[in-house]
């Protein structure tokens, strides 16, 4: 049978977990919370390639370095602030 390039590809929970380097439990939790869309065919859960791509895009870290810099600056300011009550002293 010739391969149809227009077919939607589906992945199992285990395949998605392996691809993302997380546990199957994490993937199932994301599905349950509605964060990752999934389909259930005859009792078998599958994630479509477009849904997986959307999930990955939604969790992309766009400005990773500037976000880290901002976090470092906030921590630095929190340590300097004499009125800071979050240090546990």
Phi, psi and omega in degrees: 000127181291148180283130178263115182289347180269000180291144174277130179270138179241146181237149175281166177301318180296321179294318179294317179300316180296317180299319183269353178073034178233177180277161176296329178297320178297318179295315180297323178295319178294324177292313181300322181283348181090002181288327179237117180286140180218165179238149177238115179248115178050041177085002181250125181276132178224148177246126180283154180301316178299322178292322177295317178298318178298317179299314181295317179297321181292339182251020179284143177262099187290308184244062187302311185291319180290328177293318178297318179298318180296319178297316179299318181296318179297319179296318180298315179295323180294325180288327182281326185297114181291339179272006182291121180255005183270002183277351178082018180267000000 
